[in-house]
């Protein structure tokens, strides 16, 4: 037991002795730091990452660029020029940070070693001292430039210091040329460049509404131009592609305008740019993907899909109904795939975590939960739409009975089913609700179906005479235009199905060739049959229909 305790004590002493050394090693050594600038003023604190950034921002607000230069590692500059170039580089770096960096103060810890004390297995640097912190990665030719804070240990210094490293300082002029104030902004009076409400410069409160108005005007011009082109276009495919490209071209033109203006005329500060940059990336991807989806759909409609003049409810269009439904399914799969690709491209290219500083919300798990909760109904309808399209339980052109309504399936959209009622009114049903309800699909039945007319008649009615009359009615209807949808008349029948004190229930079975027209056929037969029954009752005096007083009632 005693040897074990001695071993544990030895390990503890070694760990304690290595701990400070390991923390001390988390630095970049440098021979000298900014010897050409002289002694830093008292307002400069470089002991922690947060203190360095706070000192830099306070000096910038006071336009004390000489003091701000002490927070840069100017080691790559000649010593005799550090006092001249240092303040200029500090000013340029502040312009870039103000426009392109949204600071995440949670990573700028107020600890000399920047040790991240909290974190789990997914945090690679949790519990380890840091000697470099990445603030922003900005695109620049030929390779991206990094804005960092490094912990350096100058020779003879009592403790390490946090400064902007020489690598960041080296890229400052190029970054300032790409992301700094434009010539337009520099030509404005100093009063227009003063910060006002919300930390925005006065000119930004004027430039932002102008940019929005210009975007609206451009979208209207593009819309009108495409409308004229569609009016003069010839051919279904050309017209379809122009129609499909309308929204993508409007989005692309507005996005291009915003991209050019924000890069050359109105270079907004970070509070606006944090939303503009993701919006530009989203606009580009959205326009491209909408154009792809719209163009493919126009080609499918022009080359494969049944024409607009094809009546999908007709019996001979069974194959066309299947084709139209499968095309709808293909479109849905295409839209879902394109949406997933677009969302991935936008999230990666817009770099939302770096732009917005929302590392929690842009993590995979949290973002999935937020999007899933917000779009749960939409996603449920999309999946139900795919289910209907793939299992063919209801096809475009089918006749269905949904909640007592006799309808034709006119469209199966991503989120709703459009049903055309018998009186040409439209019933709009969410796809998820339509798929979860029980409905009768007449078109999926045997085409030689029977439609049954159930009539309540007087118990004394002459059924044999009614049976002969029913045959005559069917023969008469067969001579009409609607009669071509009658089936084999030998399959017709008249049956007494039930009786009660009110009379007898007689079923008149009508053979129908096409379920999609069986309702119209039944209506025509019912009208003729009731007229003949009334004639028989008048001529013979024998009752056919029950009297208002129930038969057998006292």
C-alpha positions in Angstrom: 0.0 0.0 0.0 2.8 2.4 0.9 4.6 2.0 -2.5 1.4 2.8 -4.2 0.8 6.0 -2.3 4.4 7.0 -3.0 3.9 6.4 -6.8 0.7 8.5 -6.8 2.4 11.3 -4.9 5.2 11.3 -7.4 2.8 11.5 -10.4 1.0 14.4 -8.7 4.2 16.3 -8.1 5.3 15.8 -11.7 1.9 17.0 -13.0 2.0 20.0 -10.8 5.5 20.8 -12.0 4.6 20.3 -15.7 1.3 22.3 -15.6 2.8 25.8 -15.4 5.5 24.8 -17.8 2.9 23.6 -20.3 0.9 26.8 -19.9 4.1 28.8 -20.3 4.9 26.9 -23.5 1.6 28.0 -25.0 3.2 31.1 -26.5 5.1 32.3 -29.6 8.6 33.5 -28.8 9.9 36.7 -30.3 13.1 38.5 -29.8 11.6 42.0 -29.6 8.2 43.5 -29.9 7.7 46.9 -31.6 10.9 48.5 -30.5 10.3 51.4 -32.9 7.1 52.5 -31.1 8.5 53.3 -27.7 6.8 52.5 -24.4 3.1 51.6 -24.6 0.7 54.1 -22.9 -1.2 53.1 -19.8 -4.4 52.6 -21.6 -3.1 49.6 -23.5 -3.6 46.3 -21.7 -2.3 43.2 -23.6 -2.5 40.6 -20.8 -5.5 38.7 -22.0 -7.3 38.3 -25.4 -10.3 40.3 -24.1 -8.2 43.1 -22.7 -6.3 43.4 -26.0 -9.4 43.6 -28.1 -11.1 46.0 -25.7 -7.9 48.2 -25.7 -7.9 48.2 -29.5 -11.5 49.1 -29.8 -11.3 51.9 -27.2 -8.2 53.4 -28.9 -10.0 53.2 -32.3 -13.1 55.0 -31.0 -10.8 57.8 -29.7 -8.8 57.7 -33.0 -5.7 57.1 -30.9 -4.0 55.1 -33.6 -0.5 55.5 -32.1 -1.8 53.7 -29.0 -3.6 51.1 -31.1 -0.4 50.3 -33.0 1.1 48.8 -29.9 -1.5 46.0 -30.2 0.0 44.9 -33.5 3.2 42.8 -34.0 5.2 45.1 -36.4 8.2 42.8 -36.4 8.3 42.5 -40.2 8.5 46.3 -40.6 11.8 48.2 -40.4 12.3 49.6 -36.9 12.7 53.2 -38.1 9.3 53.0 -39.9 7.2 51.3 -37.3 6.1 54.7 -35.7 5.1 55.9 -39.2 3.3 52.8 -40.6 2.0 51.3 -37.3 -0.8 53.8 -36.7 -1.9 53.6 -40.4 -2.0 49.7 -40.3 -4.0 49.9 -37.0 -6.5 52.2 -38.6 -6.8 49.9 -41.7 -7.2 46.8 -39.5 -10.0 48.5 -37.5 -11.8 49.3 -40.7 -11.7 45.7 -41.7 -12.8 44.4 -38.3 -15.6 47.0 -38.1 -17.0 45.8 -41.5 -16.3 42.1 -41.6 -15.8 40.7 -38.1 -18.6 40.1 -35.6 -16.7 39.5 -32.4 -17.7 36.5 -30.3 -16.7 37.7 -26.9 -17.2 34.2 -25.4 -14.0 33.1 -27.2 -12.1 36.1 -26.1 -11.6 34.9 -22.5 -10.3 37.2 -19.8 -7.5 34.8 -18.9 -3.8 35.2 -19.8 -3.7 31.6 -21.1 -7.1 31.8 -22.8 -7.8 28.4 -21.4 -11.3 27.1 -22.2 -12.3 25.6 -18.9 -15.7 24.2 -20.1 -16.4 21.8 -22.9 -16.9 18.2 -23.7 -15.5 15.6 -26.1 -16.6 17.8 -29.1 -14.5 20.7 -27.9 -11.0 19.8 -29.0 -9.3 22.7 -27.1 -11.3 22.3 -23.9 -9.0 22.4 -20.9 -5.9 23.4 -22.9 -4.1 26.7 -22.8 -4.4 28.7 -26.1 -1.7 30.7 -27.9 -3.7 31.7 -30.9 -7.4 32.7 -31.4 -9.0 32.9 -34.9 -11.3 35.9 -35.1 -12.3 35.7 -38.8 -11.2 34.0 -42.0 -11.7 36.3 -45.0 -11.5 35.4 -48.7 -8.5 36.9 -50.5 -6.4 35.9 -53.5 -4.7 33.5 -53.7 -5.4 32.2 -50.3 -7.7 33.3 -47.5 -6.4 35.7 -44.9 -6.8 35.1 -41.1 -7.4 37.8 -38.5 -5.9 36.3 -35.3 -4.7 37.2 -31.8 -1.5 35.5 -30.8 0.2 35.1 -27.4 3.8 36.1 -27.7 6.7 36.1 -25.3 9.2 38.8 -26.1 12.7 38.5 -24.7 13.1 40.2 -21.4 9.3 40.6 -20.9 7.8 39.6 -17.5 4.8 37.9 -19.0 3.3 36.9 -22.4 1.3 39.5 -24.4 -1.7 39.1 -26.7 -1.3 41.0 -30.0 -2.4 40.8 -33.7 0.4 38.7 -35.2 2.8 39.7 -38.0 0.9 37.4 -40.4 -2.3 39.3 -39.9 -0.5 42.6 -40.1 1.1 41.5 -43.4 -2.4 41.0 -45.0 -3.9 44.2 -43.6 -3.2 46.5 -46.7 -4.7 43.9 -49.1 -7.7 43.3 -46.8 -8.3 47.0 -46.5 -8.3 47.3 -50.3 -10.9 44.6 -50.6 -13.1 45.2 -47.5 -12.3 48.7 -46.4 -14.2 52.0 -47.1 -15.0 52.6 -50.7 -14.0 55.7 -52.6 -17.5 56.9 -52.4 -17.5 56.7 -48.6 -14.1 58.4 -48.4 -15.4 61.3 -50.5 -18.2 62.0 -48.1 -17.9 64.8 -45.5 -16.6 63.6 -42.1 -20.0 64.3 -40.5 -21.6 61.7 -42.7 -19.1 59.1 -41.5 -19.8 59.6 -37.8 -21.5 56.8 -36.0 -25.0 57.4 -34.8 -28.0 55.3 -33.7 -27.2 51.5 -33.5 -23.5 52.0 -34.2 -24.2 52.8 -37.8 -22.6 55.7 -39.7 -24.9 58.5 -40.8 -24.4 57.7 -44.5 -25.5 54.0 -43.9 -29.0 55.2 -42.7 -29.3 56.9 -46.1 -27.6 54.3 -48.3 -29.5 51.3 -47.1 -33.0 52.6 -48.1 -31.5 53.7 -51.5 -30.1 50.2 -52.1 -33.5 48.6 -51.2 -35.4 51.0 -53.5 -32.9 50.2 -56.3 -33.3 46.5 -55.8 -37.1 46.8 -56.0 -36.9 48.9 -59.2 -34.5 46.5 -60.8 -36.8 43.5 -60.0 -39.8 45.3 -61.6 -37.7 46.1 -64.7 -36.6 42.5 -65.1 -40.1 41.2 -64.5 -41.6 43.5 -67.2 -38.9 42.5 -69.6 -39.4 38.8 -69.2 -43.2 39.3 -69.5 -42.7 40.9 -72.9 -40.3 38.1 -74.0 -42.8 35.5 -72.9 -45.5 37.3 -74.9 -43.5 37.0 -78.1 -42.1 33.5 -77.5 -43.1 30.7 -79.7 -43.4 27.1 -78.6 -44.5 25.5 -75.3 -40.9 24.7 -74.2 -39.6 28.2 -74.9 -42.5 29.7 -73.1 -42.2 27.3 -70.2 -38.5 28.0 -69.7 -39.0 31.8 -69.8 -41.8 31.4 -67.3 -39.6 29.2 -65.1 -36.6 31.6 -65.3 -38.7 34.6 -64.3 -38.2 34.4 -60.5 -34.6 33.1 -60.7 -33.5 35.9 -63.0 -35.2 38.5 -60.7 -33.5 37.0 -57.7 -30.1 36.8 -59.5 -30.3 40.4 -60.8 -31.2 41.8 -57.4 -28.4 39.7 -55.8 -25.9 40.8 -58.4 -26.9 44.5 -57.7 -26.5 44.1 -54.0 -23.2 42.3 -54.3 -21.7 45.0 -56.6 -23.0 47.9 -54.6 -21.9 46.5 -51.3 -18.5 45.8 -52.7 -17.9 49.0 -54.6 -20.2 51.8 -53.4 -21.8 51.1 -50.1 -19.4 49.1 -48.0 -21.5 48.7 -45.0 -20.3 48.1 -41.5 -20.4 44.7 -39.8 -23.8 45.2 -38.2 -25.4 45.3 -41.7 -22.8 43.1 -43.5 -23.5 40.3 -41.1 -26.9 39.9 -42.8 -25.9 41.0 -46.4 -23.2 38.4 -46.9 -25.4 35.4 -46.1 -28.3 37.0 -48.1 -26.0 37.3 -51.2 -25.0 33.6 -50.9 -28.6 32.6 -50.4 -29.7 34.6 -53.4 -27.1 33.1 -55.7 -27.9 29.5 -54.7 -31.6 30.1 -54.7 -31.7 31.6 -58.1 -29.6 28.8 -59.6 -31.6 26.0 -58.0 -34.9 27.6 -58.9 -33.8 27.9 -62.5 -32.7 24.2 -62.5 -36.0 23.0 -61.0 -38.1 25.3 -63.3 -36.3 24.4 -66.5 -36.4 20.7 -65.8 -40.2 21.0 -65.1 -40.7 23.0 -68.3 -38.9 20.3 -70.3 -40.9 17.5 -68.7 -44.2 19.3 -69.4 -43.2 20.0 -73.0 -41.6 16.6 -73.9 -43.2 14.0 -71.6 -46.2 15.2 -69.7 -49.8 15.0 -71.1 -50.8 18.3 -72.8 -53.0 20.8 -71.1 -55.9 19.9 -73.4 -55.8 16.2 -72.3 -58.8 15.3 -70.1 -57.3 13.0 -67.5 -60.7 12.0 -66.2 -61.6 10.1 -69.4 -61.3 6.3 -69.3 -58.9 6.1 -72.2 -56.4 8.3 -70.3 -55.5 5.8 -67.6 -51.8 5.7 -68.8 -51.7 9.5 -68.9 -53.0 9.7 -65.3 -50.2 7.3 -64.2 -47.6 9.3 -66.2 -48.8 12.7 -64.8 -48.7 11.3 -61.2 -45.2 9.9 -61.7 -44.0 13.2 -63.1 -45.4 14.9 -60.0 -43.5 12.4 -57.8 -40.3 13.1 -59.8 -40.8 16.9 -59.3 -41.2 16.4 -55.6 -38.0 14.3 -55.3 -36.2 16.9 -57.4 -37.4 19.7 -55.2 -36.4 17.9 -52.0 -32.9 17.0 -53.3 -32.4 20.6 -54.6 -33.5 22.0 -51.3 -31.1 19.9 -49.4 -28.2 20.7 -51.7 -29.0 24.4 -51.6 -29.3 24.5 -47.8 -25.9 22.8 -47.5 -24.3 25.2 -50.0 -25.7 28.2 -48.3 -24.7 27.1 -44.8 -21.1 26.3 -46.0 -20.6 29.3 -48.3 -22.2 31.9 -46.2 -20.2 30.7 -43.2 -23.1 31.6 -40.8 -21.2 30.6 -37.7 -18.4 33.1 -38.5 -20.7 35.8 -39.8 -23.3 35.8 -37.1 -21.3 34.5 -34.2 -24.0 32.0 -33.4 -22.0 28.9 -32.8 -24.8 27.3 -30.9 -27.6 27.9 -33.4 -25.5 26.9 -36.3 -24.3 23.6 -34.8 -25.7 20.6 -36.7 -28.0 19.4 -33.8 -29.4 22.7 -32.8 -30.0 23.9 -36.4 -31.8 20.7 -37.2 -34.0 21.0 -34.2 -34.9 24.6 -35.0 -35.6 24.0 -38.7 -37.5 20.8 -38.0 -39.7 22.4 -35.4 -40.4 25.5 -37.7 -41.1 23.4 -40.8 -42.7 20.3 -39.3 -46.0 20.8 -41.0 -44.4 21.6 -44.3 -42.1 18.6 -44.2 -45.0 16.4 -43.1 -47.0 17.5 -46.1 -44.1 17.0 -48.5 -43.5 13.4 -47.2 -47.3 12.7 -47.5 -47.2 14.1 -51.1 -44.3 11.7 -51.9 -46.2 8.8 -50.3 -49.3 9.4 -52.5 -47.3 10.0 -55.6 -45.3 6.8 -55.1 -48.0 4.4 -54.0 -50.5 5.7 -56.5 -53.4 5.6 -54.0 -54.7 8.7 -55.7 -53.6 9.8 -59.2 -54.1 13.0 -61.1 -57.5 12.7 -62.8 -58.9 10.0 -60.4 -62.5 10.3 -59.1 -62.6 10.0 -55.3 -65.2 10.4 -52.6 -63.5 12.5 -49.8 -65.6 13.3 -46.7 -68.8 12.8 -48.6 -67.7 15.0 -51.5 -67.5 13.5 -55.0 -64.4 15.0 -56.6 -61.7 14.7 -59.3 -58.1 14.9 -58.2 -57.0 17.9 -60.1 -53.5 18.5 -58.7 -51.2 16.9 -56.1 -49.0 19.7 -55.0 -46.1 19.7 -52.5 -48.3 20.8 -49.5 -51.9 20.4 -50.7 -54.2 18.3 -52.9 -56.6 20.2 -55.2 -59.9 18.5 -55.7 -62.5 19.6 -58.3 -66.0 19.1 -57.1 -68.9 18.0 -59.4 -70.0 21.6 -59.5 -66.5 22.8 -60.6 -65.7 24.2 -57.2 -62.3 23.4 -55.8 -61.6 21.8 -52.5 -58.1 22.4 -51.1 -56.9 19.8 -48.6 -53.5 19.6 -46.9 -51.7 16.5 -48.2 -51.0 15.1 -44.8 -54.7 15.3 -43.9 -55.8 13.8 -47.2 -53.4 10.9 -46.8 -54.5 10.2 -43.3 -58.2 10.2 -44.1 -60.1 7.2 -45.6 -61.4 8.0 -49.0 -63.0 6.0 -51.8 -61.2 6.0 -55.2 -63.6 4.9 -57.8 -61.0 5.0 -60.6 -59.0 2.3 -58.9 -62.0 -0.1 -58.9 -62.9 -2.4 -61.7 -63.8 -0.2 -64.7 -67.0 -2.2 -65.1 -68.5 -0.9 -61.9 -72.1 -0.8 -60.9 -73.8 2.4 -59.7 -76.8 1.7 -57.4 -79.9 4.0 -57.2 -81.6 3.4 -53.9 -85.3 4.4 -54.0 -87.9 4.2 -51.2 -91.2 3.0 -52.8 -94.7 2.2 -51.7 -95.1 -1.5 -50.6 -97.9 -1.9 -53.2 -95.6 -0.7 -56.1 -95.6 -3.1 -59.1 -91.9 -4.2 -59.1 -92.2 -6.2 -62.3 -93.5 -3.1 -64.1 -90.7 -1.0 -62.6 -88.2 -3.6 -63.7 -89.4 -3.4 -67.3 -89.5 0.4 -67.1 -85.9 0.5 -65.8 -84.8 -1.6 -68.8 -86.6 0.9 -71.2 -84.9 3.8 -69.4 -81.5 2.3 -69.8 -82.1 1.7 -73.5 -83.2 5.3 -73.9 -80.2 6.7 -72.1 -77.9 4.5 -74.2 -79.0 6.5 -77.3 -77.9 9.8 -75.7 -74.3 11.1 -75.7 -73.9 10.2 -72.0 -75.0 6.7 -72.8 -71.7 5.7 -74.4 -70.4 5.4 -70.8 -73.0 2.7 -70.0 -71.7 -0.8 -69.6 -73.3 -4.1 -70.6 -77.0 -3.6 -70.0 -77.4 -7.3 -69.2 -75.6 -6.6 -65.9 -78.4 -4.3 -64.8 -80.8 -5.5 -62.1 -83.7 -4.4 -59.8 -83.7 -5.8 -56.3 -85.9 -5.2 -53.2 -83.2 -4.8 -50.6 -85.2 -3.8 -47.4 -88.5 -2.8 -46.0 -89.9 -0.9 -43.0 -93.1 0.9 -42.0 -92.3 3.6 -44.4 -92.1 1.4 -47.5 -89.7 -0.8 -49.4 -86.1 -0.1 -50.4 -85.5 -0.9 -54.1 -82.0 -1.0 -55.6 -81.7 -0.2 -59.3 -78.1 -1.3 -60.4 -76.7 0.6 -63.4 -73.7 -0.9 -65.2 -71.1 1.8 -65.9 -68.1 1.5 -68.2 -66.0 4.3 -66.6 -66.0 5.2 -62.9 -65.1 8.8 -63.8 -68.4 9.3 -65.6 -70.6 6.9 -63.6 -72.0 9.7 -61.4 -73.2 11.6 -64.5 -74.7 8.4 -65.9 -76.5 7.7 -62.7 -78.0 11.2 -62.6 -79.3 10.8 -66.1 -80.9 7.4 -65.4 -82.4 8.6 -62.1 -84.0 11.6 -63.7 -85.6 9.5 -66.5 -86.6 6.7 -64.0 -88.3 9.1 -61.6 -90.2 10.7 -64.5 -91.4 7.3 -65.8 -92.4 6.2 -62.2 -94.5 9.4 -61.8 -96.1 8.7 -65.2 -97.1 5.2 -64.2 -98.6 6.4 -60.9 -100.7 9.0 -62.8 -101.9 6.6 -65.6 -102.6 3.5 -63.5 -103.6 5.0 -60.2 -101.4 2.5 -58.4 -99.1 4.0 -55.9 -95.3 3.9 -56.6 -94.0 6.4 -54.1 -94.9 6.1 -50.4 -97.5 8.5 -49.0 -96.5 11.2 -46.4 -98.1 9.0 -43.8 -95.9 5.9 -43.1 -97.4 2.7 -44.5 -98.9 0.6 -41.7 -99.0 3.6 -39.3 -102.2 4.2 -37.4 
